[in-house]
Amino acid sequence: MSHSETEIMLKGYGLTTAELLYRMPDHSQILQSFIWQHYDLAPKFPELKAFLDFWERNLEGPLHSVRFVHRKLIRPNEWARVDGEIVLH
């Protein structure tokens, strides 16, 4: 079943971007960078964890480090209290 991006965001998913640094299989002193981006649920990040598990099981380049950011794209509006009103002409 396929869902539109809006449906996914309404279910609480946000955009997660991760930078993975990994060692080259034949040259362990060299680090390569890989960028991964997917909709995911904070704070457990099941999609990112599944991707990292896949990487560890199936790819030869061992991970050095992972940095990631997450942003909910649909969230409640921010309201500010207004104590007065200014009327111009």
Backbone as ProteinMPNN parsed JSONL, in Angstrom:
{"seq_chain_A": "MSHSETEIMLKGYGLTTAELLYRMPDHSQILQSFIWQHYDLAPKFPELKAFLDFWERNLEGPLHSVRFVHRKLIRPNEWARVDGEIVLH", "coords_chain_A": {"N_chain_A": [[0.846, -1.174, 0.0], [0.611, 2.142, -0.876], [1.372, 5.352, 0.349], [0.653, 8.84, 0.281], [2.979, 11.601, 0.536], [1.945, 13.602, 2.192], [0.011, 12.216, 3.717], [1.705, 10.529, 5.147], [3.177, 12.403, 6.65], [1.12, 13.476, 8.205], [0.677, 11.383, 9.9], [2.634, 11.663, 11.744], [5.248, 11.36, 10.958], [8.515, 12.567, 10.178], [11.095, 14.269, 8.299], [14.114, 12.653, 8.055], [17.561, 13.001, 7.937], [20.634, 11.527, 7.38], [24.147, 11.373, 7.809], [26.521, 9.142, 6.977], [29.644, 7.984, 7.869], [32.035, 5.863, 6.626], [34.427, 3.193, 6.499], [36.609, 2.422, 3.824], [36.493, -0.741, 2.261], [38.9, -2.005, 1.261], [40.834, -0.191, 1.945], [41.282, 0.763, 4.829], [42.045, 3.071, 6.16], [40.917, 5.177, 4.867], [38.113, 7.308, 4.835], [34.784, 7.35, 3.714], [31.866, 9.161, 2.691], [28.341, 8.92, 3.044], [25.093, 9.878, 2.245], [21.894, 9.609, 3.603], [18.37, 9.724, 3.338], [15.092, 9.852, 4.585], [11.609, 9.42, 5.42], [10.758, 9.303, 8.833], [10.018, 8.17, 12.21], [10.364, 10.003, 15.098], [11.007, 9.483, 18.576], [12.269, 7.051, 18.183], [13.158, 6.203, 15.663], [12.718, 4.027, 13.616], [13.068, 3.476, 10.836], [15.636, 4.465, 10.199], [17.173, 2.877, 11.934], [16.621, 0.353, 10.841], [17.812, 0.658, 8.333], [20.521, 1.003, 9.084], [20.974, -1.496, 10.274], [20.678, -3.109, 7.993], [22.884, -2.164, 6.546], [25.045, -2.995, 8.175], [24.741, -5.787, 8.027], [24.932, -6.401, 5.25], [26.79, -4.879, 3.747], [30.239, -4.225, 2.99], [31.83, -2.106, 3.901], [32.801, -0.981, 6.948], [31.026, 0.887, 9.412], [31.989, 4.084, 10.559], [31.019, 6.412, 11.832], [27.838, 7.998, 12.553], [25.822, 10.696, 11.816], [22.881, 12.553, 12.397], [19.891, 14.399, 11.547], [16.585, 15.498, 12.324], [13.386, 16.498, 11.283], [10.184, 17.503, 11.913], [7.692, 17.971, 9.597], [5.077, 18.772, 9.526], [3.47, 20.431, 11.997], [2.011, 21.688, 15.075], [0.705, 25.015, 14.9], [2.454, 27.942, 15.993], [1.439, 29.962, 18.555], [1.01, 33.287, 19.658], [0.484, 35.389, 22.39], [-1.447, 38.319, 22.312], [-1.46, 41.504, 23.58], [-2.531, 43.909, 22.918], [-3.9, 46.187, 20.432], [-3.252, 47.822, 17.43], [-4.573, 50.336, 15.511], [-4.551, 51.568, 12.302], [-5.562, 54.245, 10.45]], "CA_chain_A": [[0.0, 0.0, 0.0], [1.408, 3.353, -1.005], [0.785, 6.535, 0.961], [1.232, 10.097, -0.193], [3.855, 12.243, 1.524], [1.115, 14.329, 3.154], [-0.55, 11.223, 4.64], [2.789, 10.082, 6.018], [3.498, 13.481, 7.593], [0.005, 13.599, 9.146], [0.807, 10.285, 10.862], [3.689, 12.001, 12.692], [6.585, 11.165, 10.409], [9.273, 13.74, 9.781], [12.204, 13.966, 7.4], [15.376, 12.352, 8.732], [18.729, 12.984, 7.063], [21.787, 10.99, 8.104], [25.44, 11.278, 7.13], [27.264, 7.989, 7.454], [31.052, 7.883, 7.501], [32.41, 4.459, 6.683], [35.784, 2.898, 6.03], [36.707, 1.691, 2.563], [36.832, -2.141, 2.578], [40.289, -2.352, 0.949], [41.73, 0.856, 2.449], [40.586, 1.107, 6.08], [42.437, 4.395, 6.646], [40.149, 6.177, 4.11], [36.695, 7.406, 5.165], [33.861, 7.804, 2.678], [30.627, 9.71, 3.231], [27.115, 8.523, 2.372], [23.942, 10.612, 2.774], [20.642, 8.854, 3.557], [17.251, 10.583, 3.715], [13.855, 9.09, 4.549], [10.644, 9.795, 6.46], [10.942, 8.432, 9.991], [9.327, 8.564, 13.434], [11.207, 10.279, 16.266], [12.439, 9.415, 18.866], [12.821, 5.696, 18.032], [13.778, 6.128, 14.34], [12.754, 2.642, 13.123], [13.574, 3.397, 9.46], [17.096, 4.634, 10.258], [17.744, 1.678, 12.557], [16.533, -0.744, 9.871], [18.834, 0.892, 7.314], [21.834, 0.726, 9.673], [21.071, -2.956, 10.396], [20.929, -3.602, 6.641], [24.275, -1.813, 6.208], [25.951, -3.866, 8.941], [24.597, -7.17, 7.566], [25.12, -6.644, 3.821], [27.837, -4.092, 3.088], [31.577, -4.504, 3.51], [32.459, -0.939, 4.513], [32.359, -0.807, 8.33], [30.651, 2.253, 9.79], [32.842, 4.827, 11.483], [30.134, 7.258, 12.626], [26.572, 8.403, 11.941], [25.235, 11.946, 12.329], [21.586, 12.715, 11.754], [18.968, 15.45, 11.977], [15.196, 15.13, 12.079], [12.508, 17.675, 11.283], [8.765, 17.262, 11.626], [7.316, 18.946, 8.592], [3.758, 19.277, 9.905], [3.417, 20.542, 13.458], [1.046, 22.715, 15.472], [1.124, 26.413, 14.739], [2.903, 28.617, 17.199], [0.558, 31.071, 18.869], [1.561, 34.302, 20.549], [-0.535, 36.201, 23.041], [-1.413, 39.726, 21.931], [-2.048, 42.304, 24.655], [-3.103, 45.164, 22.436], [-4.168, 46.275, 19.002], [-2.967, 49.144, 16.874], [-5.397, 50.573, 14.332], [-4.067, 52.643, 11.464], [-6.569, 54.805, 9.535]], "C_chain_A": [[0.891, 1.236, 0.0], [0.652, 4.541, -0.4], [1.435, 7.776, 0.374], [2.1, 10.685, 0.912], [3.041, 12.965, 2.588], [0.51, 13.367, 4.17], [0.504, 10.748, 5.636], [3.101, 11.143, 7.071], [2.384, 13.663, 8.614], [0.024, 12.487, 10.192], [1.955, 10.521, 11.842], [5.103, 11.808, 12.181], [7.217, 12.511, 10.068], [10.426, 13.306, 8.895], [13.497, 13.8, 8.209], [16.483, 12.286, 7.681], [19.923, 12.523, 7.888], [23.021, 11.016, 7.212], [26.194, 10.126, 7.772], [28.702, 8.089, 6.962], [31.441, 6.418, 7.667], [33.801, 4.279, 6.1], [35.72, 2.1, 4.733], [37.132, 0.25, 2.876], [38.304, -2.483, 2.347], [41.307, -1.352, 1.491], [41.105, 1.427, 3.729], [40.965, 2.477, 6.638], [41.656, 5.509, 5.934], [38.682, 6.117, 4.518], [35.922, 7.941, 3.969], [32.6, 8.306, 3.376], [29.444, 9.239, 2.387], [25.963, 9.269, 3.038], [22.682, 9.782, 2.548], [19.524, 9.774, 4.023], [15.954, 9.792, 3.546], [12.898, 9.669, 5.587], [10.743, 8.791, 7.589], [10.2, 8.999, 11.19], [10.331, 8.789, 14.559], [10.411, 9.886, 17.502], [13.054, 8.04, 18.629], [13.504, 5.454, 16.696], [13.859, 4.695, 13.795], [13.31, 2.51, 11.704], [15.098, 3.519, 9.434], [17.754, 3.404, 10.857], [17.718, 0.498, 11.598], [17.593, -0.58, 8.783], [20.23, 0.582, 7.857], [22.035, -0.773, 9.88], [21.369, -3.592, 9.036], [22.392, -3.361, 6.25], [25.236, -2.792, 6.89], [25.909, -5.308, 8.427], [25.108, -7.388, 6.147], [26.261, -5.9, 3.142], [29.176, -4.305, 3.77], [32.219, -3.323, 4.221], [31.962, -0.72, 5.933], [32.087, 0.667, 8.657], [31.652, 2.835, 10.777], [31.966, 5.666, 12.41], [28.886, 7.597, 11.82], [26.119, 9.679, 12.624], [23.893, 12.106, 11.632], [20.823, 13.886, 12.345], [17.562, 14.994, 11.592], [14.341, 16.383, 12.184], [11.086, 17.226, 10.974], [8.298, 18.357, 10.688], [5.929, 19.52, 8.836], [3.712, 19.273, 11.418], [2.426, 21.632, 13.815], [1.602, 24.114, 15.234], [1.572, 26.978, 16.067], [2.04, 29.853, 17.394], [1.267, 32.017, 19.82], [0.411, 35.122, 21.12], [-0.344, 37.66, 22.63], [-2.146, 40.512, 23.01], [-2.712, 43.579, 24.156], [-3.323, 45.115, 20.944], [-3.888, 47.706, 18.557], [-3.777, 49.287, 15.597], [-4.818, 51.761, 13.58], [-5.177, 53.005, 10.464], [-7.508, 53.777, 9.029]], "O_chain_A": [[1.819, 1.342, 0.802], [-0.549, 4.705, -0.615], [2.613, 7.768, 0.015], [1.973, 10.313, 2.078], [3.406, 12.944, 3.763], [0.494, 13.666, 5.364], [0.222, 10.588, 6.824], [3.271, 10.822, 8.247], [2.659, 13.974, 9.773], [-0.559, 12.643, 11.265], [2.225, 9.667, 12.687], [6.062, 12.07, 12.907], [6.526, 13.467, 9.716], [10.701, 12.114, 8.759], [13.907, 14.697, 8.946], [16.353, 11.6, 6.667], [20.192, 13.061, 8.963], [22.95, 10.722, 6.019], [26.469, 10.142, 8.972], [28.943, 8.261, 5.767], [31.206, 5.814, 8.714], [34.282, 5.099, 5.317], [34.88, 1.214, 4.573], [38.042, 0.043, 3.678], [38.899, -3.188, 3.162], [42.506, -1.629, 1.497], [40.466, 2.478, 3.687], [40.266, 2.994, 7.509], [41.722, 6.665, 6.351], [38.074, 5.047, 4.548], [36.362, 8.875, 3.298], [32.308, 7.922, 4.508], [29.537, 9.168, 1.161], [25.868, 9.291, 4.266], [22.433, 9.308, 1.439], [19.694, 10.52, 4.987], [15.732, 9.151, 2.519], [13.33, 10.334, 6.529], [10.806, 7.584, 7.357], [9.801, 10.163, 11.191], [11.064, 7.873, 14.933], [9.184, 9.962, 17.453], [14.252, 7.868, 18.85], [14.359, 4.574, 16.604], [14.956, 4.2, 13.537], [13.967, 1.513, 11.402], [15.773, 2.767, 8.73], [18.775, 2.935, 10.353], [18.674, -0.275, 11.537], [18.203, -1.561, 8.358], [21.037, -0.036, 7.163], [23.141, -1.278, 9.686], [22.201, -4.494, 8.932], [23.05, -4.241, 5.696], [26.129, -3.346, 6.248], [26.941, -5.979, 8.396], [25.663, -8.447, 5.855], [26.657, -6.279, 2.039], [29.241, -4.538, 4.977], [33.082, -3.527, 5.076], [30.816, -0.313, 6.121], [32.819, 1.561, 8.234], [32.099, 2.161, 11.706], [32.143, 5.639, 13.628], [28.867, 7.502, 10.592], [26.04, 9.746, 13.85], [23.765, 11.836, 10.438], [21.065, 14.309, 13.475], [17.379, 14.211, 10.66], [14.548, 17.221, 13.061], [10.815, 16.648, 9.922], [8.49, 19.542, 10.962], [5.633, 20.634, 8.402], [3.894, 18.232, 12.049], [2.038, 22.422, 12.954], [2.803, 24.357, 15.353], [1.125, 26.545, 17.129], [1.927, 30.689, 16.498], [2.033, 31.588, 20.684], [-0.518, 35.496, 20.404], [0.777, 38.168, 22.603], [-3.303, 40.228, 23.319], [-3.393, 44.257, 24.925], [-2.983, 44.138, 20.277], [-4.249, 48.667, 19.236], [-3.679, 48.451, 14.7], [-4.62, 52.833, 14.153], [-5.66, 52.147, 9.725], [-8.409, 54.092, 8.252]]}, "name": "protein", "num_of_chains": 1, "seq": "MSHSETEIMLKGYGLTTAELLYRMPDHSQILQSFIWQHYDLAPKFPELKAFLDFWERNLEGPLHSVRFVHRKLIRPNEWARVDGEIVLH"}
